Amino acid sequence: MATKEQWYEVRMDPKLDEDMGKLAERLGKHRAEVFHRAMRLYIAVKNRQLDQEGKDPESPLRVFLEDAHSKTEVTGL
């Protein structure tokens, strides 16, 4: 079974691009990896919002970033 690769070009707001670059530098990671992880988090948050809308629209959405050392709540979404 052959798979077809798809390529997308993403253009960011210049300020967002600058912020991503600073974050990548601070984390010692490549800019593309930081962007990829940020997009995965964004998609996960949007999916949770959609799931929650069907349950209780008045219930606040709580999102956490968790690794082996800590659990941090993301606010302001």
PQR file of N, CA, C, O and H, with PARSE charges and radii, in Angstrom:
ATOM      1  N   MET A   1       0.838  -1.176   0.000 -0.4000 1.5000
ATOM      2  CA  MET A   1       0.000   0.000   0.000 -0.0000 2.0000
ATOM      3  C   MET A   1       0.888   1.245   0.000  0.5500 1.7000
ATOM      4  O   MET A   1       1.675   1.454   0.923 -0.5500 1.4000
ATOM      5  N   ALA A   2       0.760   2.035  -0.999 -0.4000 1.5000
ATOM      6  CA  ALA A   2       1.566   3.248  -1.109 -0.0000 2.0000
ATOM      7  C   ALA A   2       0.921   4.384  -0.323  0.5500 1.7000
ATOM      8  O   ALA A   2      -0.301   4.524  -0.276 -0.5500 1.4000
ATOM      9  H   ALA A   2       0.121   1.865  -1.748  0.4000 1.0000
ATOM     10  N   THR A   3       1.770   5.176   0.283 -0.4000 1.5000
ATOM     11  CA  THR A   3       1.253   6.345   1.002 -0.0000 2.0000
ATOM     12  C   THR A   3       1.681   7.594   0.262  0.5500 1.7000
ATOM     13  O   THR A   3       2.746   7.640  -0.355 -0.5500 1.4000
ATOM     14  H   THR A   3       2.762   5.062   0.245  0.4000 1.0000
ATOM     15  N   LYS A   4       0.859   8.572   0.334 -0.4000 1.5000
ATOM     16  CA  LYS A   4       1.133   9.833  -0.338 -0.0000 2.0000
ATOM     17  C   LYS A   4       1.525  10.861   0.719  0.5500 1.7000
ATOM     18  O   LYS A   4       0.779  11.114   1.665 -0.5500 1.4000
ATOM     19  H   LYS A   4      -0.006   8.534   0.835  0.4000 1.0000
ATOM     20  N   GLU A   5       2.694  11.441   0.544 -0.4000 1.5000
ATOM     21  CA  GLU A   5       3.134  12.472   1.480 -0.0000 2.0000
ATOM     22  C   GLU A   5       2.441  13.779   1.158  0.5500 1.7000
ATOM     23  O   GLU A   5       2.227  14.118  -0.006 -0.5500 1.4000
ATOM     24  H   GLU A   5       3.300  11.235  -0.225  0.4000 1.0000
ATOM     25  N   GLN A   6       2.098  14.500   2.197 -0.4000 1.5000
ATOM     26  CA  GLN A   6       1.512  15.815   2.014 -0.0000 2.0000
ATOM     27  C   GLN A   6       2.406  16.831   2.700  0.5500 1.7000
ATOM     28  O   GLN A   6       2.881  16.604   3.812 -0.5500 1.4000
ATOM     29  H   GLN A   6       2.272  14.224   3.142  0.4000 1.0000
ATOM     30  N   TRP A   7       2.627  17.926   2.044 -0.4000 1.5000
ATOM     31  CA  TRP A   7       3.446  18.997   2.595 -0.0000 2.0000
ATOM     32  C   TRP A   7       2.592  20.238   2.736  0.5500 1.7000
ATOM     33  O   TRP A   7       1.784  20.561   1.865 -0.5500 1.4000
ATOM     34  H   TRP A   7       2.241  18.110   1.140  0.4000 1.0000
ATOM     35  N   TYR A   8       2.782  20.917   3.829 -0.4000 1.5000
ATOM     36  CA  TYR A   8       2.036  22.141   4.079 -0.0000 2.0000
ATOM     37  C   TYR A   8       3.009  23.266   4.367  0.5500 1.7000
ATOM     38  O   TYR A   8       4.037  23.069   5.016 -0.5500 1.4000
ATOM     39  H   TYR A   8       3.438  20.654   4.536  0.4000 1.0000
ATOM     40  N   GLU A   9       2.680  24.418   3.887 -0.4000 1.5000
ATOM     41  CA  GLU A   9       3.470  25.606   4.207 -0.0000 2.0000
ATOM     42  C   GLU A   9       2.674  26.417   5.218  0.5500 1.7000
ATOM     43  O   GLU A   9       1.509  26.747   4.998 -0.5500 1.4000
ATOM     44  H   GLU A   9       1.845  24.577   3.360  0.4000 1.0000
ATOM     45  N   VAL A  10       3.323  26.727   6.317 -0.4000 1.5000
ATOM     46  CA  VAL A  10       2.667  27.489   7.375 -0.0000 2.0000
ATOM     47  C   VAL A  10       3.374  28.825   7.502  0.5500 1.7000
ATOM     48  O   VAL A  10       4.596  28.882   7.645 -0.5500 1.4000
ATOM     49  H   VAL A  10       4.270  26.459   6.495  0.4000 1.0000
ATOM     50  N   ARG A  11       2.614  29.879   7.450 -0.4000 1.5000
ATOM     51  CA  ARG A  11       3.181  31.217   7.636 -0.0000 2.0000
ATOM     52  C   ARG A  11       2.665  31.776   8.949  0.5500 1.7000
ATOM     53  O   ARG A  11       1.460  31.864   9.189 -0.5500 1.4000
ATOM     54  H   ARG A  11       1.622  29.832   7.334  0.4000 1.0000
ATOM     55  N   MET A  12       3.613  32.149   9.787 -0.4000 1.5000
ATOM     56  CA  MET A  12       3.252  32.661  11.099 -0.0000 2.0000
ATOM     57  C   MET A  12       3.325  34.173  11.126  0.5500 1.7000
ATOM     58  O   MET A  12       4.029  34.804  10.337 -0.5500 1.4000
ATOM     59  H   MET A  12       4.591  32.078   9.593  0.4000 1.0000
ATOM     60  N   ASP A  13       2.590  34.720  12.037 -0.4000 1.5000
ATOM     61  CA  ASP A  13       2.713  36.126  12.361 -0.0000 2.0000
ATOM     62  C   ASP A  13       4.176  36.371  12.745  0.5500 1.7000
ATOM     63  O   ASP A  13       4.750  35.557  13.468 -0.5500 1.4000
ATOM     64  H   ASP A  13       2.018  34.208  12.678  0.4000 1.0000
ATOM     65  N   PRO A  14       4.801  37.465  12.286 -0.5600 1.5000
ATOM     66  CA  PRO A  14       6.214  37.711  12.594  0.2800 2.0000
ATOM     67  C   PRO A  14       6.528  37.699  14.096  0.5500 1.7000
ATOM     68  O   PRO A  14       7.589  37.221  14.496 -0.5500 1.4000
ATOM     69  N   LYS A  15       5.637  38.210  14.913 -0.4000 1.5000
ATOM     70  CA  LYS A  15       5.869  38.221  16.365 -0.0000 2.0000
ATOM     71  C   LYS A  15       5.842  36.797  16.918  0.5500 1.7000
ATOM     72  O   LYS A  15       6.670  36.439  17.756 -0.5500 1.4000
ATOM     73  H   LYS A  15       4.776  38.599  14.587  0.4000 1.0000
ATOM     74  N   LEU A  16       4.895  35.989  16.451 -0.4000 1.5000
ATOM     75  CA  LEU A  16       4.824  34.596  16.890 -0.0000 2.0000
ATOM     76  C   LEU A  16       6.074  33.844  16.449  0.5500 1.7000
ATOM     77  O   LEU A  16       6.617  33.045  17.212 -0.5500 1.4000
ATOM     78  H   LEU A  16       4.223  36.280  15.770  0.4000 1.0000
ATOM     79  N   ASP A  17       6.531  34.090  15.238 -0.4000 1.5000
ATOM     80  CA  ASP A  17       7.738  33.454  14.725 -0.0000 2.0000
ATOM     81  C   ASP A  17       8.939  33.826  15.594  0.5500 1.7000
ATOM     82  O   ASP A  17       9.764  32.973  15.922 -0.5500 1.4000
ATOM     83  H   ASP A  17       6.091  34.739  14.619  0.4000 1.0000
ATOM     84  N   GLU A  18       9.029  35.089  15.959 -0.4000 1.5000
ATOM     85  CA  GLU A  18      10.123  35.557  16.817 -0.0000 2.0000
ATOM     86  C   GLU A  18      10.052  34.877  18.189  0.5500 1.7000
ATOM     87  O   GLU A  18      11.068  34.430  18.722 -0.5500 1.4000
ATOM     88  H   GLU A  18       8.359  35.782  15.692  0.4000 1.0000
ATOM     89  N   ASP A  19       8.848  34.805  18.748 -0.4000 1.5000
ATOM     90  CA  ASP A  19       8.672  34.162  20.053 -0.0000 2.0000
ATOM     91  C   ASP A  19       9.027  32.680  20.003  0.5500 1.7000
ATOM     92  O   ASP A  19       9.657  32.161  20.924 -0.5500 1.4000
ATOM     93  H   ASP A  19       8.023  35.168  18.314  0.4000 1.0000
ATOM     94  N   MET A  20       8.627  31.999  18.933 -0.4000 1.5000
ATOM     95  CA  MET A  20       8.963  30.577  18.774 -0.0000 2.0000
ATOM     96  C   MET A  20      10.480  30.398  18.690  0.5500 1.7000
ATOM     97  O   MET A  20      11.037  29.460  19.261 -0.5500 1.4000
ATOM     98  H   MET A  20       8.116  32.421  18.185  0.4000 1.0000
ATOM     99  N   GLY A  21      11.132  31.297  17.981 -0.4000 1.5000
ATOM    100  CA  GLY A  21      12.586  31.235  17.864 -0.0000 2.0000
ATOM    101  C   GLY A  21      13.271  31.418  19.209  0.5500 1.7000
ATOM    102  O   GLY A  21      14.225  30.709  19.531 -0.5500 1.4000
ATOM    103  H   GLY A  21      10.680  32.059  17.517  0.4000 1.0000
ATOM    104  N   LYS A  22      12.782  32.374  19.995 -0.4000 1.5000
ATOM    105  CA  LYS A  22      13.350  32.604  21.329 -0.0000 2.0000
ATOM    106  C   LYS A  22      13.124  31.404  22.237  0.5500 1.7000
ATOM    107  O   LYS A  22      14.015  31.009  22.989 -0.5500 1.4000
ATOM    108  H   LYS A  22      12.007  32.950  19.734  0.4000 1.0000
ATOM    109  N   LEU A  23      11.925  30.823  22.164 -0.4000 1.5000
ATOM    110  CA  LEU A  23      11.623  29.651  22.980 -0.0000 2.0000
ATOM    111  C   LEU A  23      12.508  28.475  22.578  0.5500 1.7000
ATOM    112  O   LEU A  23      13.030  27.768  23.440 -0.5500 1.4000
ATOM    113  H   LEU A  23      11.201  31.144  21.553  0.4000 1.0000
ATOM    114  N   ALA A  24      12.679  28.263  21.285 -0.4000 1.5000
ATOM    115  CA  ALA A  24      13.530  27.174  20.799 -0.0000 2.0000
ATOM    116  C   ALA A  24      14.962  27.358  21.290  0.5500 1.7000
ATOM    117  O   ALA A  24      15.608  26.400  21.717 -0.5500 1.4000
ATOM    118  H   ALA A  24      12.256  28.837  20.584  0.4000 1.0000
ATOM    119  N   GLU A  25      15.448  28.581  21.228 -0.4000 1.5000
ATOM    120  CA  GLU A  25      16.807  28.870  21.690 -0.0000 2.0000
ATOM    121  C   GLU A  25      16.928  28.604  23.187  0.5500 1.7000
ATOM    122  O   GLU A  25      17.898  27.997  23.641 -0.5500 1.4000
ATOM    123  H   GLU A  25      14.923  29.359  20.881  0.4000 1.0000
ATOM    124  N   ARG A  26      15.944  29.059  23.944 -0.4000 1.5000
ATOM    125  CA  ARG A  26      15.963  28.879  25.397 -0.0000 2.0000
ATOM    126  C   ARG A  26      15.910  27.399  25.779  0.5500 1.7000
ATOM    127  O   ARG A  26      16.553  26.982  26.743 -0.5500 1.4000
ATOM    128  H   ARG A  26      15.156  29.552  23.576  0.4000 1.0000
ATOM    129  N   LEU A  27      15.143  26.605  25.022 -0.4000 1.5000
ATOM    130  CA  LEU A  27      15.022  25.178  25.310 -0.0000 2.0000
ATOM    131  C   LEU A  27      16.144  24.346  24.696  0.5500 1.7000
ATOM    132  O   LEU A  27      16.288  23.163  25.005 -0.5500 1.4000
ATOM    133  H   LEU A  27      14.621  26.944  24.239  0.4000 1.0000
ATOM    134  N   GLY A  28      16.931  24.965  23.831 -0.4000 1.5000
ATOM    135  CA  GLY A  28      17.989  24.229  23.153 -0.0000 2.0000
ATOM    136  C   GLY A  28      17.446  23.241  22.132  0.5500 1.7000
ATOM    137  O   GLY A  28      18.048  22.197  21.884 -0.5500 1.4000
ATOM    138  H   GLY A  28      16.814  25.926  23.580  0.4000 1.0000
ATOM    139  N   LYS A  29      16.303  23.578  21.542 -0.4000 1.5000
ATOM    140  CA  LYS A  29      15.651  22.710  20.561 -0.0000 2.0000
ATOM    141  C   LYS A  29      15.598  23.409  19.212  0.5500 1.7000
ATOM    142  O   LYS A  29      15.796  24.620  19.111 -0.5500 1.4000
ATOM    143  H   LYS A  29      15.814  24.426  21.743  0.4000 1.0000
ATOM    144  N   HIS A  30      15.327  22.622  18.180 -0.4000 1.5000
ATOM    145  CA  HIS A  30      15.163  23.184  16.846 -0.0000 2.0000
ATOM    146  C   HIS A  30      13.798  23.862  16.761  0.5500 1.7000
ATOM    147  O   HIS A  30      12.822  23.380  17.337 -0.5500 1.4000
ATOM    148  H   HIS A  30      15.166  21.638  18.263  0.4000 1.0000
ATOM    149  N   ARG A  31      13.734  24.964  16.054 -0.4000 1.5000
ATOM    150  CA  ARG A  31      12.489  25.750  15.917 -0.0000 2.0000
ATOM    151  C   ARG A  31      11.323  24.888  15.414  0.5500 1.7000
ATOM    152  O   ARG A  31      10.196  25.042  15.884 -0.5500 1.4000
ATOM    153  H   ARG A  31      14.527  25.356  15.586  0.4000 1.0000
ATOM    154  N   ALA A  32      11.583  23.996  14.475 -0.4000 1.5000
ATOM    155  CA  ALA A  32      10.515  23.149  13.927 -0.0000 2.0000
ATOM    156  C   ALA A  32       9.942  22.217  14.994  0.5500 1.7000
ATOM    157  O   ALA A  32       8.737  21.967  15.014 -0.5500 1.4000
ATOM    158  H   ALA A  32      12.499  23.872  14.093  0.4000 1.0000
ATOM    159  N   GLU A  33      10.797  21.702  15.882 -0.4000 1.5000
ATOM    160  CA  GLU A  33      10.309  20.822  16.952 -0.0000 2.0000
ATOM    161  C   GLU A  33       9.415  21.595  17.919  0.5500 1.7000
ATOM    162  O   GLU A  33       8.381  21.087  18.353 -0.5500 1.4000
ATOM    163  H   GLU A  33      11.776  21.905  15.866  0.4000 1.0000
ATOM    164  N   VAL A  34       9.809  22.815  18.254 -0.4000 1.5000
ATOM    165  CA  VAL A  34       9.000  23.643  19.152 -0.0000 2.0000
ATOM    166  C   VAL A  34       7.653  23.945  18.503  0.5500 1.7000
ATOM    167  O   VAL A  34       6.617  23.861  19.163 -0.5500 1.4000
ATOM    168  H   VAL A  34      10.649  23.228  17.901  0.4000 1.0000
ATOM    169  N   PHE A  35       7.656  24.293  17.225 -0.4000 1.5000
ATOM    170  CA  PHE A  35       6.409  24.584  16.522 -0.0000 2.0000
ATOM    171  C   PHE A  35       5.525  23.337  16.470  0.5500 1.7000
ATOM    172  O   PHE A  35       4.319  23.419  16.703 -0.5500 1.4000
ATOM    173  H   PHE A  35       8.497  24.362  16.689  0.4000 1.0000
ATOM    174  N   HIS A  36       6.124  22.185  16.165 -0.4000 1.5000
ATOM    175  CA  HIS A  36       5.374  20.928  16.083 -0.0000 2.0000
ATOM    176  C   HIS A  36       4.696  20.615  17.416  0.5500 1.7000
ATOM    177  O   HIS A  36       3.520  20.252  17.446 -0.5500 1.4000
ATOM    178  H   HIS A  36       7.104  22.119  15.975  0.4000 1.0000
ATOM    179  N   ARG A  37       5.430  20.753  18.509 -0.4000 1.5000
ATOM    180  CA  ARG A  37       4.852  20.472  19.831 -0.0000 2.0000
ATOM    181  C   ARG A  37       3.766  21.476  20.188  0.5500 1.7000
ATOM    182  O   ARG A  37       2.753  21.113  20.786 -0.5500 1.4000
ATOM    183  H   ARG A  37       6.385  21.047  18.485  0.4000 1.0000
ATOM    184  N   ALA A  38       3.972  22.726  19.828 -0.4000 1.5000
ATOM    185  CA  ALA A  38       2.957  23.751  20.106 -0.0000 2.0000
ATOM    186  C   ALA A  38       1.673  23.449  19.337  0.5500 1.7000
ATOM    187  O   ALA A  38       0.577  23.601  19.878 -0.5500 1.4000
ATOM    188  H   ALA A  38       4.795  23.021  19.342  0.4000 1.0000
ATOM    189  N   MET A  39       1.799  23.029  18.097 -0.4000 1.5000
ATOM    190  CA  MET A  39       0.611  22.709  17.307 -0.0000 2.0000
ATOM    191  C   MET A  39      -0.100  21.474  17.863  0.5500 1.7000
ATOM    192  O   MET A  39      -1.330  21.427  17.878 -0.5500 1.4000
ATOM    193  H   MET A  39       2.689  22.906  17.658  0.4000 1.0000
ATOM    194  N   ARG A  40       0.655  20.481  18.318 -0.4000 1.5000
ATOM    195  CA  ARG A  40       0.029  19.297  18.916 -0.0000 2.0000
ATOM    196  C   ARG A  40      -0.741  19.678  20.175  0.5500 1.7000
ATOM    197  O   ARG A  40      -1.840  19.174  20.409 -0.5500 1.4000
ATOM    198  H   ARG A  40       1.654  20.520  18.305  0.4000 1.0000
ATOM    199  N   LEU A  41      -0.168  20.566  20.987 -0.4000 1.5000
ATOM    200  CA  LEU A  41      -0.868  21.028  22.188 -0.0000 2.0000
ATOM    201  C   LEU A  41      -2.132  21.785  21.803  0.5500 1.7000
ATOM    202  O   LEU A  41      -3.188  21.583  22.402 -0.5500 1.4000
ATOM    203  H   LEU A  41       0.724  20.975  20.797  0.4000 1.0000
ATOM    204  N   TYR A  42      -2.026  22.658  20.802 -0.4000 1.5000
ATOM    205  CA  TYR A  42      -3.186  23.434  20.355 -0.0000 2.0000
ATOM    206  C   TYR A  42      -4.314  22.504  19.889  0.5500 1.7000
ATOM    207  O   TYR A  42      -5.476  22.699  20.245 -0.5500 1.4000
ATOM    208  H   TYR A  42      -1.169  22.822  20.315  0.4000 1.0000
ATOM    209  N   ILE A  43      -3.961  21.505  19.099 -0.4000 1.5000
ATOM    210  CA  ILE A  43      -4.965  20.566  18.592 -0.0000 2.0000
ATOM    211  C   ILE A  43      -5.591  19.782  19.744  0.5500 1.7000
ATOM    212  O   ILE A  43      -6.803  19.567  19.759 -0.5500 1.4000
ATOM    213  H   ILE A  43      -3.017  21.347  18.809  0.4000 1.0000
ATOM    214  N   ALA A  44      -4.779  19.356  20.704 -0.4000 1.5000
ATOM    215  CA  ALA A  44      -5.310  18.620  21.856 -0.0000 2.0000
ATOM    216  C   ALA A  44      -6.279  19.482  22.648  0.5500 1.7000
ATOM    217  O   ALA A  44      -7.324  19.005  23.088 -0.5500 1.4000
ATOM    218  H   ALA A  44      -3.794  19.530  20.692  0.4000 1.0000
ATOM    219  N   VAL A  45      -5.933  20.751  22.830 -0.4000 1.5000
ATOM    220  CA  VAL A  45      -6.802  21.668  23.573 -0.0000 2.0000
ATOM    221  C   VAL A  45      -8.107  21.874  22.821  0.5500 1.7000
ATOM    222  O   VAL A  45      -9.179  21.828  23.425 -0.5500 1.4000
ATOM    223  H   VAL A  45      -5.083  21.138  22.472  0.4000 1.0000
ATOM    224  N   LYS A  46      -8.036  22.101  21.519 -0.4000 1.5000
ATOM    225  CA  LYS A  46      -9.258  22.308  20.735 -0.0000 2.0000
ATOM    226  C   LYS A  46     -10.140  21.057  20.767  0.5500 1.7000
ATOM    227  O   LYS A  46     -11.362  21.168  20.869 -0.5500 1.4000
ATOM    228  H   LYS A  46      -7.166  22.139  21.028  0.4000 1.0000
ATOM    229  N   ASN A  47      -9.538  19.879  20.681 -0.4000 1.5000
ATOM    230  CA  ASN A  47     -10.317  18.640  20.752 -0.0000 2.0000
ATOM    231  C   ASN A  47     -11.013  18.507  22.097  0.5500 1.7000
ATOM    232  O   ASN A  47     -12.171  18.094  22.156 -0.5500 1.4000
ATOM    233  H   ASN A  47      -8.546  19.789  20.598  0.4000 1.0000
ATOM    234  N   ARG A  48     -10.328  18.850  23.166 -0.4000 1.5000
ATOM    235  CA  ARG A  48     -10.946  18.794  24.494 -0.0000 2.0000
ATOM    236  C   ARG A  48     -12.088  19.794  24.601  0.5500 1.7000
ATOM    237  O   ARG A  48     -13.124  19.504  25.199 -0.5500 1.4000
ATOM    238  H   ARG A  48      -9.387  19.186  23.118  0.4000 1.0000
ATOM    239  N   GLN A  49     -11.894  20.968  24.021 -0.4000 1.5000
ATOM    240  CA  GLN A  49     -12.963  21.967  24.051 -0.0000 2.0000
ATOM    241  C   GLN A  49     -14.199  21.440  23.328  0.5500 1.7000
ATOM    242  O   GLN A  49     -15.319  21.586  23.815 -0.5500 1.4000
ATOM    243  H   GLN A  49     -11.053  21.204  23.535  0.4000 1.0000
ATOM    244  N   LEU A  50     -13.990  20.829  22.168 -0.4000 1.5000
ATOM    245  CA  LEU A  50     -15.114  20.293  21.408 -0.0000 2.0000
ATOM    246  C   LEU A  50     -15.793  19.156  22.162  0.5500 1.7000
ATOM    247  O   LEU A  50     -17.021  19.068  22.182 -0.5500 1.4000
ATOM    248  H   LEU A  50     -13.080  20.711  21.772  0.4000 1.0000
ATOM    249  N   ASP A  51     -14.996  18.285  22.784 -0.4000 1.5000
ATOM    250  CA  ASP A  51     -15.566  17.194  23.574 -0.0000 2.0000
ATOM    251  C   ASP A  51     -16.370  17.736  24.744  0.5500 1.7000
ATOM    252  O   ASP A  51     -17.443  17.224  25.065 -0.5500 1.4000
ATOM    253  H   ASP A  51     -13.999  18.356  22.768  0.4000 1.0000
ATOM    254  N   GLN A  52     -15.848  18.767  25.375 -0.4000 1.5000
ATOM    255  CA  GLN A  52     -16.484  19.311  26.571 -0.0000 2.0000
ATOM    256  C   GLN A  52     -17.754  20.091  26.240  0.5500 1.7000
ATOM    257  O   GLN A  52     -18.687  20.116  27.043 -0.5500 1.4000
ATOM    258  H   GLN A  52     -14.977  19.184  25.114  0.4000 1.0000
ATOM    259  N   GLU A  53     -17.802  20.722  25.077 -0.4000 1.5000
ATOM    260  CA  GLU A  53     -18.984  21.495  24.695 -0.0000 2.0000
ATOM    261  C   GLU A  53     -20.234  20.621  24.698  0.5500 1.7000
ATOM    262  O   GLU A  53     -21.322  21.091  25.031 -0.5500 1.4000
ATOM    263  H   GLU A  53     -17.044  20.701  24.425  0.4000 1.0000
ATOM    264  N   GLY A  54     -20.082  19.363  24.331 -0.4000 1.5000
ATOM    265  CA  GLY A  54     -21.218  18.460  24.321 -0.0000 2.0000
ATOM    266  C   GLY A  54     -21.649  18.037  25.713  0.5500 1.7000
ATOM    267  O   GLY A  54     -22.786  17.606  25.904 -0.5500 1.4000
ATOM    268  H   GLY A  54     -19.198  18.981  24.060  0.4000 1.0000
ATOM    269  N   LYS A  55     -20.757  18.154  26.691 -0.4000 1.5000
ATOM    270  CA  LYS A  55     -21.062  17.718  28.054 -0.0000 2.0000
ATOM    271  C   LYS A  55     -21.653  18.852  28.876  0.5500 1.7000
ATOM    272  O   LYS A  55     -22.839  18.832  29.205 -0.5500 1.4000
ATOM    273  H   LYS A  55     -19.833  18.504  26.536  0.4000 1.0000
ATOM    274  N   ASP A  56     -20.837  19.832  29.204 -0.4000 1.5000
ATOM    275  CA  ASP A  56     -21.289  20.938  30.048 -0.0000 2.0000
ATOM    276  C   ASP A  56     -20.569  22.212  29.623  0.5500 1.7000
ATOM    277  O   ASP A  56     -19.424  22.424  30.022 -0.5500 1.4000
ATOM    278  H   ASP A  56     -19.873  19.848  28.937  0.4000 1.0000
ATOM    279  N   PRO A  57     -21.203  23.062  28.827 -0.5600 1.5000
ATOM    280  CA  PRO A  57     -20.540  24.269  28.331  0.2800 2.0000
ATOM    281  C   PRO A  57     -20.150  25.250  29.434  0.5500 1.7000
ATOM    282  O   PRO A  57     -19.313  26.123  29.205 -0.5500 1.4000
ATOM    283  N   GLU A  58     -20.731  25.127  30.614 -0.4000 1.5000
ATOM    284  CA  GLU A  58     -20.395  26.035  31.714 -0.0000 2.0000
ATOM    285  C   GLU A  58     -19.172  25.574  32.504  0.5500 1.7000
ATOM    286  O   GLU A  58     -18.592  26.353  33.261 -0.5500 1.4000
ATOM    287  H   GLU A  58     -21.410  24.417  30.801  0.4000 1.0000
ATOM    288  N   SER A  59     -18.784  24.332  32.335 -0.4000 1.5000
ATOM    289  CA  SER A  59     -17.645  23.788  33.067 -0.0000 2.0000
ATOM    290  C   SER A  59     -16.345  24.327  32.467  0.5500 1.7000
ATOM    291  O   SER A  59     -16.158  24.264  31.252 -0.5500 1.4000
ATOM    292  H   SER A  59     -19.256  23.699  31.720  0.4000 1.0000
ATOM    293  N   PRO A  60     -15.445  24.856  33.302 -0.5600 1.5000
ATOM    294  CA  PRO A  60     -14.205  25.427  32.760  0.2800 2.0000
ATOM    295  C   PRO A  60     -13.267  24.341  32.230  0.5500 1.7000
ATOM    296  O   PRO A  60     -13.183  23.247  32.788 -0.5500 1.4000
ATOM    297  N   LEU A  61     -12.574  24.663  31.154 -0.4000 1.5000
ATOM    298  CA  LEU A  61     -11.604  23.747  30.567 -0.0000 2.0000
ATOM    299  C   LEU A  61     -10.290  23.891  31.326  0.5500 1.7000
ATOM    300  O   LEU A  61      -9.773  24.999  31.469 -0.5500 1.4000
ATOM    301  H   LEU A  61     -12.643  25.552  30.701  0.4000 1.0000
ATOM    302  N   ARG A  62      -9.758  22.797  31.804 -0.4000 1.5000
ATOM    303  CA  ARG A  62      -8.466  22.807  32.491 -0.0000 2.0000
ATOM    304  C   ARG A  62      -7.511  21.938  31.688  0.5500 1.7000
ATOM    305  O   ARG A  62      -7.801  20.774  31.409 -0.5500 1.4000
ATOM    306  H   ARG A  62     -10.178  21.897  31.688  0.4000 1.0000
ATOM    307  N   VAL A  63      -6.361  22.512  31.315 -0.4000 1.5000
ATOM    308  CA  VAL A  63      -5.369  21.810  30.515 -0.0000 2.0000
ATOM    309  C   VAL A  63      -4.062  21.799  31.291  0.5500 1.7000
ATOM    310  O   VAL A  63      -3.664  22.812  31.867 -0.5500 1.4000
ATOM    311  H   VAL A  63      -6.125  23.457  31.542  0.4000 1.0000
ATOM    312  N   PHE A  64      -3.396  20.652  31.302 -0.4000 1.5000
ATOM    313  CA  PHE A  64      -2.145  20.515  32.033 -0.0000 2.0000
ATOM    314  C   PHE A  64      -1.039  20.032  31.106  0.5500 1.7000
ATOM    315  O   PHE A  64      -1.267  19.197  30.231 -0.5500 1.4000
ATOM    316  H   PHE A  64      -3.719  19.829  30.833  0.4000 1.0000
ATOM    317  N   LEU A  65       0.166  20.567  31.309 -0.4000 1.5000
ATOM    318  CA  LEU A  65       1.372  20.051  30.672 -0.0000 2.0000
ATOM    319  C   LEU A  65       2.058  19.219  31.743  0.5500 1.7000
ATOM    320  O   LEU A  65       2.303  19.708  32.846 -0.5500 1.4000
ATOM    321  H   LEU A  65       0.352  21.245  32.020  0.4000 1.0000
ATOM    322  N   GLU A  66       2.367  17.986  31.436 -0.4000 1.5000
ATOM    323  CA  GLU A  66       2.913  17.100  32.454 -0.0000 2.0000
ATOM    324  C   GLU A  66       4.117  16.363  31.897  0.5500 1.7000
ATOM    325  O   GLU A  66       4.091  15.871  30.769 -0.5500 1.4000
ATOM    326  H   GLU A  66       2.168  17.588  30.540  0.4000 1.0000
ATOM    327  N   ASP A  67       5.175  16.290  32.699 -0.4000 1.5000
ATOM    328  CA  ASP A  67       6.315  15.464  32.354 -0.0000 2.0000
ATOM    329  C   ASP A  67       6.685  14.653  33.591  0.5500 1.7000
ATOM    330  O   ASP A  67       5.918  14.612  34.553 -0.5500 1.4000
ATOM    331  H   ASP A  67       5.195  16.689  33.616  0.4000 1.0000
ATOM    332  N   ALA A  68       7.832  14.019  33.578 -0.4000 1.5000
ATOM    333  CA  ALA A  68       8.221  13.155  34.689 -0.0000 2.0000
ATOM    334  C   ALA A  68       8.449  13.930  35.981  0.5500 1.7000
ATOM    335  O   ALA A  68       8.417  13.349  37.066 -0.5500 1.4000
ATOM    336  H   ALA A  68       8.455  14.052  32.797  0.4000 1.0000
ATOM    337  N   HIS A  69       8.679  15.241  35.874 -0.4000 1.5000
ATOM    338  CA  HIS A  69       9.051  16.025  37.048 -0.0000 2.0000
ATOM    339  C   HIS A  69       7.970  16.959  37.558  0.5500 1.7000
ATOM    340  O   HIS A  69       7.984  17.326  38.733 -0.5500 1.4000
ATOM    341  H   HIS A  69       8.705  15.713  34.993  0.4000 1.0000
ATOM    342  N   SER A  70       7.051  17.347  36.723 -0.4000 1.5000
ATOM    343  CA  SER A  70       6.079  18.344  37.177 -0.0000 2.0000
ATOM    344  C   SER A  70       4.784  18.273  36.379  0.5500 1.7000
ATOM    345  O   SER A  70       4.705  17.642  35.325 -0.5500 1.4000
ATOM    346  H   SER A  70       7.039  17.049  35.769  0.4000 1.0000
ATOM    347  N   LYS A  71       3.786  18.937  36.916 -0.4000 1.5000
ATOM    348  CA  LYS A  71       2.490  19.066  36.248 -0.0000 2.0000
ATOM    349  C   LYS A  71       2.100  20.533  36.374  0.5500 1.7000
ATOM    350  O   LYS A  71       1.964  21.047  37.484 -0.5500 1.4000
ATOM    351  H   LYS A  71       3.850  19.450  37.772  0.4000 1.0000
ATOM    352  N   THR A  72       1.918  21.210  35.235 -0.4000 1.5000
ATOM    353  CA  THR A  72       1.641  22.640  35.222 -0.0000 2.0000
ATOM    354  C   THR A  72       0.334  22.900  34.509  0.5500 1.7000
ATOM    355  O   THR A  72       0.115  22.416  33.399 -0.5500 1.4000
ATOM    356  H   THR A  72       2.029  20.792  34.334  0.4000 1.0000
ATOM    357  N   GLU A  73      -0.537  23.665  35.148 -0.4000 1.5000
ATOM    358  CA  GLU A  73      -1.806  24.014  34.512 -0.0000 2.0000
ATOM    359  C   GLU A  73      -1.579  25.153  33.530  0.5500 1.7000
ATOM    360  O   GLU A  73      -0.917  26.139  33.853 -0.5500 1.4000
ATOM    361  H   GLU A  73      -0.360  24.058  36.050  0.4000 1.0000
ATOM    362  N   VAL A  74      -2.128  25.014  32.341 -0.4000 1.5000
ATOM    363  CA  VAL A  74      -2.056  26.059  31.326 -0.0000 2.0000
ATOM    364  C   VAL A  74      -3.310  26.909  31.485  0.5500 1.7000
ATOM    365  O   VAL A  74      -4.427  26.397  31.413 -0.5500 1.4000
ATOM    366  H   VAL A  74      -2.666  24.213  32.078  0.4000 1.0000
ATOM    367  N   THR A  75      -3.123  28.195  31.698 -0.4000 1.5000
ATOM    368  CA  THR A  75      -4.263  29.093  31.884 -0.0000 2.0000
ATOM    369  C   THR A  75      -4.333  30.088  30.747  0.5500 1.7000
ATOM    370  O   THR A  75      -3.373  30.246  29.993 -0.5500 1.4000
ATOM    371  H   THR A  75      -2.216  28.611  31.756  0.4000 1.0000
ATOM    372  N   GLY A  76      -5.460  30.756  30.621 -0.4000 1.5000
ATOM    373  CA  GLY A  76      -5.621  31.794  29.609 -0.0000 2.0000
ATOM    374  C   GLY A  76      -6.001  31.260  28.249  0.5500 1.7000
ATOM    375  O   GLY A  76      -5.767  31.925  27.239 -0.5500 1.4000
ATOM    376  H   GLY A  76      -6.240  30.627  31.233  0.4000 1.0000
ATOM    377  N   LEU A  77      -6.580  30.077  28.196 -0.4000 1.5000
ATOM    378  CA  LEU A  77      -6.987  29.503  26.908 -0.0000 2.0000
ATOM    379  C   LEU A  77      -8.376  29.939  26.557  0.5500 1.7000
ATOM    380  O   LEU A  77      -8.896  29.559  25.507 -0.5500 1.4000
ATOM    381  H   LEU A  77      -6.770  29.536  29.016  0.4000 1.0000
TER
END
